[in-house]
Amino acid sequence: MLELMHFPEELLDASEFKAPAAKSIRKNEMQMAKQLIESMASKWEPRQYNDEYHKALEKMIERKIQSGGKPAPARLRRSVLLTSWT
């Protein structure tokens, strides 16, 4: 999950928000939108994705356990994406 933080001046009070006016969509526009979505859709294949962050985190934790809580040597820290966590 990705979370974007905002500065206070970037936020609006809910009472200040004005929703755009509703517009009707022509039949051919709706058909084109559906065709575009269908052409870009594909079956979800979760096996083709790897959680590299989780793997790197587990490796770092294991090394820390093995070292008795001491920071990993510098040569190992560079190879891990989570360098700020060591």
PDB file with one MODEL, atoms N, CA, C and O in Angstrom:
MODEL        1
ATOM      1  N   MET A   1       0.849  -1.166   0.000  1.00  0.00           N
ATOM      2  CA  MET A   1       0.000   0.000   0.000  1.00  0.00           C
ATOM      3  C   MET A   1       0.901   1.237   0.000  1.00  0.00           C
ATOM      4  O   MET A   1       1.910   1.293   0.702  1.00  0.00           O
ATOM      5  N   LEU A   2       0.519   2.195  -0.782  1.00  0.00           N
ATOM      6  CA  LEU A   2       1.276   3.430  -0.865  1.00  0.00           C
ATOM      7  C   LEU A   2       0.460   4.534  -0.205  1.00  0.00           C
ATOM      8  O   LEU A   2      -0.734   4.670  -0.471  1.00  0.00           O
ATOM      9  N   GLU A   3       1.089   5.311   0.641  1.00  0.00           N
ATOM     10  CA  GLU A   3       0.413   6.391   1.344  1.00  0.00           C
ATOM     11  C   GLU A   3       1.146   7.687   1.042  1.00  0.00           C
ATOM     12  O   GLU A   3       2.363   7.761   1.211  1.00  0.00           O
ATOM     13  N   LEU A   4       0.432   8.696   0.603  1.00  0.00           N
ATOM     14  CA  LEU A   4       1.025   9.984   0.275  1.00  0.00           C
ATOM     15  C   LEU A   4       0.689  10.974   1.379  1.00  0.00           C
ATOM     16  O   LEU A   4      -0.480  11.182   1.704  1.00  0.00           O
ATOM     17  N   MET A   5       1.709  11.577   1.947  1.00  0.00           N
ATOM     18  CA  MET A   5       1.490  12.565   3.006  1.00  0.00           C
ATOM     19  C   MET A   5       1.412  13.952   2.371  1.00  0.00           C
ATOM     20  O   MET A   5       2.076  14.231   1.373  1.00  0.00           O
ATOM     21  N   HIS A   6       0.597  14.805   2.962  1.00  0.00           N
ATOM     22  CA  HIS A   6       0.407  16.155   2.442  1.00  0.00           C
ATOM     23  C   HIS A   6       0.753  17.188   3.512  1.00  0.00           C
ATOM     24  O   HIS A   6       0.627  16.933   4.710  1.00  0.00           O
ATOM     25  N   PHE A   7       1.192  18.355   3.051  1.00  0.00           N
ATOM     26  CA  PHE A   7       1.396  19.483   3.948  1.00  0.00           C
ATOM     27  C   PHE A   7       0.035  20.093   4.260  1.00  0.00           C
ATOM     28  O   PHE A   7      -0.886  19.983   3.450  1.00  0.00           O
ATOM     29  N   PRO A   8      -0.112  20.732   5.414  1.00  0.00           N
ATOM     30  CA  PRO A   8      -1.415  21.298   5.783  1.00  0.00           C
ATOM     31  C   PRO A   8      -2.007  22.245   4.748  1.00  0.00           C
ATOM     32  O   PRO A   8      -3.222  22.260   4.550  1.00  0.00           O
ATOM     33  N   GLU A   9      -1.159  23.043   4.078  1.00  0.00           N
ATOM     34  CA  GLU A   9      -1.679  23.992   3.089  1.00  0.00           C
ATOM     35  C   GLU A   9      -2.196  23.305   1.825  1.00  0.00           C
ATOM     36  O   GLU A   9      -2.859  23.940   1.005  1.00  0.00           O
ATOM     37  N   GLU A  10      -1.900  22.019   1.659  1.00  0.00           N
ATOM     38  CA  GLU A  10      -2.387  21.270   0.501  1.00  0.00           C
ATOM     39  C   GLU A  10      -3.767  20.657   0.733  1.00  0.00           C
ATOM     40  O   GLU A  10      -4.383  20.136  -0.197  1.00  0.00           O
ATOM     41  N   LEU A  11      -4.244  20.720   1.960  1.00  0.00           N
ATOM     42  CA  LEU A  11      -5.514  20.086   2.303  1.00  0.00           C
ATOM     43  C   LEU A  11      -6.662  21.090   2.268  1.00  0.00           C
ATOM     44  O   LEU A  11      -6.492  22.264   2.597  1.00  0.00           O
ATOM     45  N   LEU A  12      -7.819  20.608   1.867  1.00  0.00           N
ATOM     46  CA  LEU A  12      -9.037  21.419   1.875  1.00  0.00           C
ATOM     47  C   LEU A  12      -9.960  20.935   2.970  1.00  0.00           C
ATOM     48  O   LEU A  12     -10.022  19.740   3.260  1.00  0.00           O
ATOM     49  N   ASP A  13     -10.665  21.849   3.568  1.00  0.00           N
ATOM     50  CA  ASP A  13     -11.722  21.464   4.485  1.00  0.00           C
ATOM     51  C   ASP A  13     -12.841  20.860   3.642  1.00  0.00           C
ATOM     52  O   ASP A  13     -13.080  21.321   2.526  1.00  0.00           O
ATOM     53  N   ALA A  14     -13.517  19.860   4.138  1.00  0.00           N
ATOM     54  CA  ALA A  14     -14.560  19.181   3.370  1.00  0.00           C
ATOM     55  C   ALA A  14     -15.644  20.153   2.907  1.00  0.00           C
ATOM     56  O   ALA A  14     -16.240  19.960   1.848  1.00  0.00           O
ATOM     57  N   SER A  15     -15.899  21.186   3.691  1.00  0.00           N
ATOM     58  CA  SER A  15     -16.933  22.154   3.307  1.00  0.00           C
ATOM     59  C   SER A  15     -16.509  23.002   2.101  1.00  0.00           C
ATOM     60  O   SER A  15     -17.362  23.573   1.421  1.00  0.00           O
ATOM     61  N   GLU A  16     -15.211  23.089   1.831  1.00  0.00           N
ATOM     62  CA  GLU A  16     -14.701  23.863   0.702  1.00  0.00           C
ATOM     63  C   GLU A  16     -14.680  23.071  -0.600  1.00  0.00           C
ATOM     64  O   GLU A  16     -14.529  23.654  -1.673  1.00  0.00           O
ATOM     65  N   PHE A  17     -14.825  21.767  -0.521  1.00  0.00           N
ATOM     66  CA  PHE A  17     -14.745  20.922  -1.702  1.00  0.00           C
ATOM     67  C   PHE A  17     -16.022  21.020  -2.524  1.00  0.00           C
ATOM     68  O   PHE A  17     -17.124  20.896  -1.988  1.00  0.00           O
ATOM     69  N   LYS A  18     -15.873  21.240  -3.816  1.00  0.00           N
ATOM     70  CA  LYS A  18     -17.013  21.312  -4.721  1.00  0.00           C
ATOM     71  C   LYS A  18     -16.852  20.215  -5.761  1.00  0.00           C
ATOM     72  O   LYS A  18     -15.907  20.228  -6.551  1.00  0.00           O
ATOM     73  N   ALA A  19     -17.772  19.278  -5.754  1.00  0.00           N
ATOM     74  CA  ALA A  19     -17.720  18.166  -6.712  1.00  0.00           C
ATOM     75  C   ALA A  19     -18.048  18.691  -8.105  1.00  0.00           C
ATOM     76  O   ALA A  19     -18.858  19.607  -8.246  1.00  0.00           O
ATOM     77  N   PRO A  20     -17.432  18.124  -9.125  1.00  0.00           N
ATOM     78  CA  PRO A  20     -17.744  18.560 -10.489  1.00  0.00           C
ATOM     79  C   PRO A  20     -19.196  18.225 -10.847  1.00  0.00           C
ATOM     80  O   PRO A  20     -19.773  17.263 -10.339  1.00  0.00           O
ATOM     81  N   ALA A  21     -19.756  19.030 -11.720  1.00  0.00           N
ATOM     82  CA  ALA A  21     -21.135  18.804 -12.144  1.00  0.00           C
ATOM     83  C   ALA A  21     -21.222  17.501 -12.939  1.00  0.00           C
ATOM     84  O   ALA A  21     -20.318  17.168 -13.705  1.00  0.00           O
ATOM     85  N   ALA A  22     -22.308  16.780 -12.748  1.00  0.00           N
ATOM     86  CA  ALA A  22     -22.508  15.516 -13.454  1.00  0.00           C
ATOM     87  C   ALA A  22     -22.770  15.800 -14.935  1.00  0.00           C
ATOM     88  O   ALA A  22     -23.493  16.734 -15.284  1.00  0.00           O
ATOM     89  N   LYS A  23     -22.173  14.984 -15.790  1.00  0.00           N
ATOM     90  CA  LYS A  23     -22.386  15.114 -17.233  1.00  0.00           C
ATOM     91  C   LYS A  23     -22.844  13.767 -17.763  1.00  0.00           C
ATOM     92  O   LYS A  23     -22.462  12.715 -17.249  1.00  0.00           O
ATOM     93  N   SER A  24     -23.650  13.818 -18.775  1.00  0.00           N
ATOM     94  CA  SER A  24     -24.078  12.562 -19.376  1.00  0.00           C
ATOM     95  C   SER A  24     -23.018  12.086 -20.361  1.00  0.00           C
ATOM     96  O   SER A  24     -22.325  12.887 -20.988  1.00  0.00           O
ATOM     97  N   ILE A  25     -22.906  10.773 -20.483  1.00  0.00           N
ATOM     98  CA  ILE A  25     -21.920  10.175 -21.381  1.00  0.00           C
ATOM     99  C   ILE A  25     -22.658   9.579 -22.567  1.00  0.00           C
ATOM    100  O   ILE A  25     -23.657   8.875 -22.416  1.00  0.00           O
ATOM    101  N   ARG A  26     -22.143   9.878 -23.749  1.00  0.00           N
ATOM    102  CA  ARG A  26     -22.773   9.327 -24.942  1.00  0.00           C
ATOM    103  C   ARG A  26     -22.488   7.831 -25.035  1.00  0.00           C
ATOM    104  O   ARG A  26     -21.505   7.332 -24.489  1.00  0.00           O
ATOM    105  N   LYS A  27     -23.370   7.133 -25.738  1.00  0.00           N
ATOM    106  CA  LYS A  27     -23.279   5.689 -25.857  1.00  0.00           C
ATOM    107  C   LYS A  27     -21.944   5.263 -26.478  1.00  0.00           C
ATOM    108  O   LYS A  27     -21.322   4.310 -26.009  1.00  0.00           O
ATOM    109  N   ASN A  28     -21.498   5.964 -27.531  1.00  0.00           N
ATOM    110  CA  ASN A  28     -20.238   5.584 -28.182  1.00  0.00           C
ATOM    111  C   ASN A  28     -19.026   5.838 -27.280  1.00  0.00           C
ATOM    112  O   ASN A  28     -18.033   5.118 -27.375  1.00  0.00           O
ATOM    113  N   GLU A  29     -19.090   6.856 -26.402  1.00  0.00           N
ATOM    114  CA  GLU A  29     -18.001   7.105 -25.457  1.00  0.00           C
ATOM    115  C   GLU A  29     -17.910   5.978 -24.430  1.00  0.00           C
ATOM    116  O   GLU A  29     -16.818   5.530 -24.081  1.00  0.00           O
ATOM    117  N   MET A  30     -19.065   5.527 -23.953  1.00  0.00           N
ATOM    118  CA  MET A  30     -19.093   4.430 -22.991  1.00  0.00           C
ATOM    119  C   MET A  30     -18.571   3.147 -23.627  1.00  0.00           C
ATOM    120  O   MET A  30     -17.836   2.392 -22.990  1.00  0.00           O
ATOM    121  N   GLN A  31     -18.941   2.900 -24.866  1.00  0.00           N
ATOM    122  CA  GLN A  31     -18.480   1.711 -25.575  1.00  0.00           C
ATOM    123  C   GLN A  31     -16.963   1.754 -25.748  1.00  0.00           C
ATOM    124  O   GLN A  31     -16.290   0.743 -25.548  1.00  0.00           O
ATOM    125  N   MET A  32     -16.419   2.915 -26.118  1.00  0.00           N
ATOM    126  CA  MET A  32     -14.983   3.067 -26.291  1.00  0.00           C
ATOM    127  C   MET A  32     -14.261   2.852 -24.960  1.00  0.00           C
ATOM    128  O   MET A  32     -13.214   2.206 -24.926  1.00  0.00           O
ATOM    129  N   ALA A  33     -14.798   3.377 -23.882  1.00  0.00           N
ATOM    130  CA  ALA A  33     -14.180   3.206 -22.568  1.00  0.00           C
ATOM    131  C   ALA A  33     -14.157   1.733 -22.171  1.00  0.00           C
ATOM    132  O   ALA A  33     -13.150   1.243 -21.662  1.00  0.00           O
ATOM    133  N   LYS A  34     -15.254   1.032 -22.400  1.00  0.00           N
ATOM    134  CA  LYS A  34     -15.314  -0.397 -22.076  1.00  0.00           C
ATOM    135  C   LYS A  34     -14.324  -1.191 -22.912  1.00  0.00           C
ATOM    136  O   LYS A  34     -13.679  -2.107 -22.401  1.00  0.00           O
ATOM    137  N   GLN A  35     -14.194  -0.854 -24.195  1.00  0.00           N
ATOM    138  CA  GLN A  35     -13.241  -1.545 -25.059  1.00  0.00           C
ATOM    139  C   GLN A  35     -11.805  -1.316 -24.586  1.00  0.00           C
ATOM    140  O   GLN A  35     -10.987  -2.236 -24.596  1.00  0.00           O
ATOM    141  N   LEU A  36     -11.511  -0.101 -24.180  1.00  0.00           N
ATOM    142  CA  LEU A  36     -10.167   0.215 -23.690  1.00  0.00           C
ATOM    143  C   LEU A  36      -9.858  -0.596 -22.441  1.00  0.00           C
ATOM    144  O   LEU A  36      -8.778  -1.176 -22.331  1.00  0.00           O
ATOM    145  N   ILE A  37     -10.787  -0.644 -21.509  1.00  0.00           N
ATOM    146  CA  ILE A  37     -10.585  -1.400 -20.270  1.00  0.00           C
ATOM    147  C   ILE A  37     -10.404  -2.883 -20.579  1.00  0.00           C
ATOM    148  O   ILE A  37      -9.508  -3.528 -20.035  1.00  0.00           O
ATOM    149  N   GLU A  38     -11.246  -3.418 -21.441  1.00  0.00           N
ATOM    150  CA  GLU A  38     -11.148  -4.835 -21.797  1.00  0.00           C
ATOM    151  C   GLU A  38      -9.822  -5.148 -22.484  1.00  0.00           C
ATOM    152  O   GLU A  38      -9.240  -6.207 -22.249  1.00  0.00           O
ATOM    153  N   SER A  39      -9.340  -4.242 -23.328  1.00  0.00           N
ATOM    154  CA  SER A  39      -8.085  -4.494 -24.046  1.00  0.00           C
ATOM    155  C   SER A  39      -6.877  -4.460 -23.109  1.00  0.00           C
ATOM    156  O   SER A  39      -5.853  -5.079 -23.400  1.00  0.00           O
ATOM    157  N   MET A  40      -6.985  -3.749 -21.997  1.00  0.00           N
ATOM    158  CA  MET A  40      -5.868  -3.642 -21.064  1.00  0.00           C
ATOM    159  C   MET A  40      -5.966  -4.627 -19.911  1.00  0.00           C
ATOM    160  O   MET A  40      -5.001  -4.809 -19.169  1.00  0.00           O
ATOM    161  N   ALA A  41      -7.116  -5.262 -19.753  1.00  0.00           N
ATOM    162  CA  ALA A  41      -7.314  -6.187 -18.644  1.00  0.00           C
ATOM    163  C   ALA A  41      -6.633  -7.516 -18.934  1.00  0.00           C
ATOM    164  O   ALA A  41      -6.541  -7.951 -20.081  1.00  0.00           O
ATOM    165  N   SER A  42      -6.160  -8.147 -17.870  1.00  0.00           N
ATOM    166  CA  SER A  42      -5.574  -9.475 -17.998  1.00  0.00           C
ATOM    167  C   SER A  42      -5.841 -10.239 -16.708  1.00  0.00           C
ATOM    168  O   SER A  42      -6.190  -9.654 -15.683  1.00  0.00           O
ATOM    169  N   LYS A  43      -5.671 -11.546 -16.779  1.00  0.00           N
ATOM    170  CA  LYS A  43      -5.889 -12.378 -15.613  1.00  0.00           C
ATOM    171  C   LYS A  43      -4.803 -12.088 -14.584  1.00  0.00           C
ATOM    172  O   LYS A  43      -3.633 -11.952 -14.940  1.00  0.00           O
ATOM    173  N   TRP A  44      -5.178 -11.994 -13.325  1.00  0.00           N
ATOM    174  CA  TRP A  44      -4.239 -11.729 -12.233  1.00  0.00           C
ATOM    175  C   TRP A  44      -3.421 -12.980 -11.975  1.00  0.00           C
ATOM    176  O   TRP A  44      -3.966 -14.038 -11.663  1.00  0.00           O
ATOM    177  N   GLU A  45      -2.120 -12.852 -12.108  1.00  0.00           N
ATOM    178  CA  GLU A  45      -1.187 -13.950 -11.881  1.00  0.00           C
ATOM    179  C   GLU A  45      -0.235 -13.558 -10.749  1.00  0.00           C
ATOM    180  O   GLU A  45       0.851 -13.041 -11.014  1.00  0.00           O
ATOM    181  N   PRO A  46      -0.624 -13.797  -9.489  1.00  0.00           N
ATOM    182  CA  PRO A  46       0.207 -13.356  -8.366  1.00  0.00           C
ATOM    183  C   PRO A  46       1.578 -14.011  -8.313  1.00  0.00           C
ATOM    184  O   PRO A  46       2.503 -13.441  -7.733  1.00  0.00           O
ATOM    185  N   ARG A  47       1.736 -15.198  -8.906  1.00  0.00           N
ATOM    186  CA  ARG A  47       3.028 -15.890  -8.872  1.00  0.00           C
ATOM    187  C   ARG A  47       4.106 -15.161  -9.679  1.00  0.00           C
ATOM    188  O   ARG A  47       5.294 -15.413  -9.479  1.00  0.00           O
ATOM    189  N   GLN A  48       3.718 -14.275 -10.576  1.00  0.00           N
ATOM    190  CA  GLN A  48       4.723 -13.576 -11.370  1.00  0.00           C
ATOM    191  C   GLN A  48       5.314 -12.366 -10.647  1.00  0.00           C
ATOM    192  O   GLN A  48       6.192 -11.689 -11.181  1.00  0.00           O
ATOM    193  N   TYR A  49       4.834 -12.096  -9.438  1.00  0.00           N
ATOM    194  CA  TYR A  49       5.342 -10.969  -8.652  1.00  0.00           C
ATOM    195  C   TYR A  49       6.084 -11.494  -7.425  1.00  0.00           C
ATOM    196  O   TYR A  49       5.660 -12.471  -6.808  1.00  0.00           O
ATOM    197  N   ASN A  50       7.185 -10.847  -7.076  1.00  0.00           N
ATOM    198  CA  ASN A  50       7.977 -11.218  -5.905  1.00  0.00           C
ATOM    199  C   ASN A  50       8.040 -10.045  -4.947  1.00  0.00           C
ATOM    200  O   ASN A  50       8.172  -8.895  -5.365  1.00  0.00           O
ATOM    201  N   ASP A  51       7.947 -10.338  -3.677  1.00  0.00           N
ATOM    202  CA  ASP A  51       8.030  -9.309  -2.650  1.00  0.00           C
ATOM    203  C   ASP A  51       9.499  -9.143  -2.249  1.00  0.00           C
ATOM    204  O   ASP A  51       9.943  -9.713  -1.253  1.00  0.00           O
ATOM    205  N   GLU A  52      10.243  -8.366  -3.025  1.00  0.00           N
ATOM    206  CA  GLU A  52      11.672  -8.165  -2.784  1.00  0.00           C
ATOM    207  C   GLU A  52      11.920  -7.454  -1.455  1.00  0.00           C
ATOM    208  O   GLU A  52      12.903  -7.739  -0.772  1.00  0.00           O
ATOM    209  N   TYR A  53      11.050  -6.549  -1.096  1.00  0.00           N
ATOM    210  CA  TYR A  53      11.192  -5.815   0.166  1.00  0.00           C
ATOM    211  C   TYR A  53      11.139  -6.787   1.344  1.00  0.00           C
ATOM    212  O   TYR A  53      11.985  -6.738   2.237  1.00  0.00           O
ATOM    213  N   HIS A  54      10.144  -7.665   1.339  1.00  0.00           N
ATOM    214  CA  HIS A  54       9.975  -8.619   2.430  1.00  0.00           C
ATOM    215  C   HIS A  54      11.178  -9.560   2.522  1.00  0.00           C
ATOM    216  O   HIS A  54      11.658  -9.849   3.618  1.00  0.00           O
ATOM    217  N   LYS A  55      11.664 -10.039   1.375  1.00  0.00           N
ATOM    218  CA  LYS A  55      12.822 -10.925   1.365  1.00  0.00           C
ATOM    219  C   LYS A  55      14.050 -10.212   1.949  1.00  0.00           C
ATOM    220  O   LYS A  55      14.766 -10.789   2.768  1.00  0.00           O
ATOM    221  N   ALA A  56      14.294  -8.981   1.539  1.00  0.00           N
ATOM    222  CA  ALA A  56      15.445  -8.219   2.035  1.00  0.00           C
ATOM    223  C   ALA A  56      15.315  -7.958   3.528  1.00  0.00           C
ATOM    224  O   ALA A  56      16.304  -8.016   4.258  1.00  0.00           O
ATOM    225  N   LEU A  57      14.106  -7.671   3.982  1.00  0.00           N
ATOM    226  CA  LEU A  57      13.868  -7.429   5.406  1.00  0.00           C
ATOM    227  C   LEU A  57      14.144  -8.690   6.221  1.00  0.00           C
ATOM    228  O   LEU A  57      14.782  -8.625   7.272  1.00  0.00           O
ATOM    229  N   GLU A  58      13.666  -9.833   5.742  1.00  0.00           N
ATOM    230  CA  GLU A  58      13.922 -11.091   6.443  1.00  0.00           C
ATOM    231  C   GLU A  58      15.415 -11.397   6.524  1.00  0.00           C
ATOM    232  O   GLU A  58      15.896 -11.844   7.565  1.00  0.00           O
ATOM    233  N   LYS A  59      16.154 -11.161   5.438  1.00  0.00           N
ATOM    234  CA  LYS A  59      17.601 -11.392   5.440  1.00  0.00           C
ATOM    235  C   LYS A  59      18.290 -10.490   6.460  1.00  0.00           C
ATOM    236  O   LYS A  59      19.166 -10.930   7.205  1.00  0.00           O
ATOM    237  N   MET A  60      17.882  -9.229   6.482  1.00  0.00           N
ATOM    238  CA  MET A  60      18.501  -8.289   7.395  1.00  0.00           C
ATOM    239  C   MET A  60      18.231  -8.690   8.847  1.00  0.00           C
ATOM    240  O   MET A  60      19.129  -8.627   9.686  1.00  0.00           O
ATOM    241  N   ILE A  61      17.005  -9.099   9.140  1.00  0.00           N
ATOM    242  CA  ILE A  61      16.651  -9.515  10.500  1.00  0.00           C
ATOM    243  C   ILE A  61      17.444 -10.755  10.895  1.00  0.00           C
ATOM    244  O   ILE A  61      17.951 -10.840  12.014  1.00  0.00           O
ATOM    245  N   GLU A  62      17.551 -11.700   9.995  1.00  0.00           N
ATOM    246  CA  GLU A  62      18.307 -12.931  10.276  1.00  0.00           C
ATOM    247  C   GLU A  62      19.773 -12.613  10.559  1.00  0.00           C
ATOM    248  O   GLU A  62      20.351 -13.167  11.494  1.00  0.00           O
ATOM    249  N   ARG A  63      20.384 -11.733   9.768  1.00  0.00           N
ATOM    250  CA  ARG A  63      21.782 -11.353  10.002  1.00  0.00           C
ATOM    251  C   ARG A  63      21.941 -10.668  11.354  1.00  0.00           C
ATOM    252  O   ARG A  63      22.925 -10.888  12.059  1.00  0.00           O
ATOM    253  N   LYS A  64      20.966  -9.839  11.706  1.00  0.00           N
ATOM    254  CA  LYS A  64      21.041  -9.131  12.983  1.00  0.00           C
ATOM    255  C   LYS A  64      20.932 -10.119  14.141  1.00  0.00           C
ATOM    256  O   LYS A  64      21.619  -9.969  15.152  1.00  0.00           O
ATOM    257  N   ILE A  65      20.074 -11.126  14.000  1.00  0.00           N
ATOM    258  CA  ILE A  65      19.947 -12.157  15.029  1.00  0.00           C
ATOM    259  C   ILE A  65      21.259 -12.915  15.165  1.00  0.00           C
ATOM    260  O   ILE A  65      21.732 -13.155  16.276  1.00  0.00           O
ATOM    261  N   GLN A  66      21.846 -13.293  14.033  1.00  0.00           N
ATOM    262  CA  GLN A  66      23.089 -14.056  14.051  1.00  0.00           C
ATOM    263  C   GLN A  66      24.257 -13.253  14.615  1.00  0.00           C
ATOM    264  O   GLN A  66      25.179 -13.824  15.198  1.00  0.00           O
ATOM    265  N   SER A  67      24.224 -11.946  14.448  1.00  0.00           N
ATOM    266  CA  SER A  67      25.325 -11.108  14.944  1.00  0.00           C
ATOM    267  C   SER A  67      25.088 -10.654  16.381  1.00  0.00           C
ATOM    268  O   SER A  67      25.871  -9.869  16.916  1.00  0.00           O
ATOM    269  N   GLY A  68      24.025 -11.133  17.007  1.00  0.00           N
ATOM    270  CA  GLY A  68      23.752 -10.756  18.394  1.00  0.00           C
ATOM    271  C   GLY A  68      23.237  -9.343  18.537  1.00  0.00           C
ATOM    272  O   GLY A  68      23.408  -8.733  19.593  1.00  0.00           O
ATOM    273  N   GLY A  69      22.618  -8.810  17.518  1.00  0.00           N
ATOM    274  CA  GLY A  69      22.055  -7.464  17.580  1.00  0.00           C
ATOM    275  C   GLY A  69      23.005  -6.372  17.129  1.00  0.00           C
ATOM    276  O   GLY A  69      22.637  -5.197  17.099  1.00  0.00           O
ATOM    277  N   LYS A  70      24.239  -6.755  16.773  1.00  0.00           N
ATOM    278  CA  LYS A  70      25.202  -5.765  16.294  1.00  0.00           C
ATOM    279  C   LYS A  70      24.894  -5.432  14.842  1.00  0.00           C
ATOM    280  O   LYS A  70      24.374  -6.279  14.117  1.00  0.00           O
ATOM    281  N   PRO A  71      25.203  -4.212  14.401  1.00  0.00           N
ATOM    282  CA  PRO A  71      24.978  -3.868  12.989  1.00  0.00           C
ATOM    283  C   PRO A  71      25.783  -4.773  12.071  1.00  0.00           C
ATOM    284  O   PRO A  71      26.883  -5.204  12.415  1.00  0.00           O
ATOM    285  N   ALA A  72      25.230  -5.053  10.911  1.00  0.00           N
ATOM    286  CA  ALA A  72      25.920  -5.880   9.922  1.00  0.00           C
ATOM    287  C   ALA A  72      27.147  -5.135   9.403  1.00  0.00           C
ATOM    288  O   ALA A  72      27.159  -3.904   9.381  1.00  0.00           O
ATOM    289  N   PRO A  73      28.182  -5.871   8.984  1.00  0.00           N
ATOM    290  CA  PRO A  73      29.354  -5.199   8.398  1.00  0.00           C
ATOM    291  C   PRO A  73      28.952  -4.328   7.216  1.00  0.00           C
ATOM    292  O   PRO A  73      27.955  -4.604   6.548  1.00  0.00           O
ATOM    293  N   ALA A  74      29.723  -3.282   6.957  1.00  0.00           N
ATOM    294  CA  ALA A  74      29.391  -2.308   5.905  1.00  0.00           C
ATOM    295  C   ALA A  74      29.233  -2.968   4.548  1.00  0.00           C
ATOM    296  O   ALA A  74      28.353  -2.572   3.785  1.00  0.00           O
ATOM    297  N   ARG A  75      30.052  -3.961   4.217  1.00  0.00           N
ATOM    298  CA  ARG A  75      29.953  -4.588   2.899  1.00  0.00           C
ATOM    299  C   ARG A  75      28.612  -5.288   2.719  1.00  0.00           C
ATOM    300  O   ARG A  75      28.121  -5.377   1.594  1.00  0.00           O
ATOM    301  N   LEU A  76      28.011  -5.782   3.783  1.00  0.00           N
ATOM    302  CA  LEU A  76      26.696  -6.405   3.682  1.00  0.00           C
ATOM    303  C   LEU A  76      25.592  -5.358   3.614  1.00  0.00           C
ATOM    304  O   LEU A  76      24.613  -5.522   2.886  1.00  0.00           O
ATOM    305  N   ARG A  77      25.753  -4.294   4.368  1.00  0.00           N
ATOM    306  CA  ARG A  77      24.720  -3.268   4.388  1.00  0.00           C
ATOM    307  C   ARG A  77      24.497  -2.657   3.012  1.00  0.00           C
ATOM    308  O   ARG A  77      23.362  -2.328   2.668  1.00  0.00           O
ATOM    309  N   ARG A  78      25.538  -2.499   2.226  1.00  0.00           N
ATOM    310  CA  ARG A  78      25.377  -1.891   0.909  1.00  0.00           C
ATOM    311  C   ARG A  78      24.548  -2.762  -0.021  1.00  0.00           C
ATOM    312  O   ARG A  78      23.887  -2.238  -0.916  1.00  0.00           O
ATOM    313  N   SER A  79      24.564  -4.063   0.164  1.00  0.00           N
ATOM    314  CA  SER A  79      23.852  -4.955  -0.735  1.00  0.00           C
ATOM    315  C   SER A  79      22.368  -5.058  -0.396  1.00  0.00           C
ATOM    316  O   SER A  79      21.606  -5.658  -1.155  1.00  0.00           O
ATOM    317  N   VAL A  80      21.950  -4.490   0.715  1.00  0.00           N
ATOM    318  CA  VAL A  80      20.559  -4.568   1.150  1.00  0.00           C
ATOM    319  C   VAL A  80      19.895  -3.225   0.905  1.00  0.00           C
ATOM    320  O   VAL A  80      20.479  -2.177   1.181  1.00  0.00           O
ATOM    321  N   LEU A  81      18.680  -3.257   0.389  1.00  0.00           N
ATOM    322  CA  LEU A  81      17.951  -2.022   0.112  1.00  0.00           C
ATOM    323  C   LEU A  81      17.565  -1.275   1.380  1.00  0.00           C
ATOM    324  O   LEU A  81      17.321  -0.069   1.336  1.00  0.00           O
ATOM    325  N   LEU A  82      17.508  -1.963   2.487  1.00  0.00           N
ATOM    326  CA  LEU A  82      17.014  -1.379   3.732  1.00  0.00           C
ATOM    327  C   LEU A  82      18.147  -0.843   4.604  1.00  0.00           C
ATOM    328  O   LEU A  82      18.139  -1.055   5.816  1.00  0.00           O
ATOM    329  N   THR A  83      19.099  -0.169   4.022  1.00  0.00           N
ATOM    330  CA  THR A  83      20.284   0.260   4.747  1.00  0.00           C
ATOM    331  C   THR A  83      19.948   1.153   5.932  1.00  0.00           C
ATOM    332  O   THR A  83      20.661   1.120   6.935  1.00  0.00           O
ATOM    333  N   SER A  84      18.903   1.936   5.852  1.00  0.00           N
ATOM    334  CA  SER A  84      18.589   2.841   6.966  1.00  0.00           C
ATOM    335  C   SER A  84      18.006   2.097   8.153  1.00  0.00           C
ATOM    336  O   SER A  84      17.850   2.694   9.218  1.00  0.00           O
ATOM    337  N   TRP A  85      17.677   0.814   8.016  1.00  0.00           N
ATOM    338  CA  TRP A  85      17.102   0.040   9.119  1.00  0.00           C
ATOM    339  C   TRP A  85      18.148  -0.692   9.914  1.00  0.00           C
ATOM    340  O   TRP A  85      17.820  -1.290  10.938  1.00  0.00           O
ATOM    341  N   THR A  86      19.417  -0.673   9.481  1.00  0.00           N
ATOM    342  CA  THR A  86      20.441  -1.441  10.193  1.00  0.00           C
ATOM    343  C   THR A  86      20.994  -0.675  11.347  1.00  0.00           C
ATOM    344  O   THR A  86      21.868  -1.173  12.057  1.00  0.00           O
TER     345      THR A  86
ENDMDL
END
